[in-house]
């Protein structure tokens, strides 16, 4: 299962958050972005429970103030 997690951080903390997110198992890519979120993380996990656990780890990362998980739509 693939998903993107939009991460909102405390002011000026996006670089530190990116570094911490890259250490979390299941995070395939994390990078700073412009727009309403500060960081985007592309993740891959085996199932919905794994995604829930990973999203909680992201949210509990120091300097993260909020997050939004976008789940890939499976077609066909």
Secondary structure as UniProt FT lines:
FT   STRAND          2..9
FT   TURN            11..12
FT   HELIX           14..21
FT   TURN            22..23
FT   TURN            25..26
FT   STRAND          27..32
FT   STRAND          39..44
FT   HELIX           48..59
FT   TURN            62..63
FT   STRAND          64..71
//
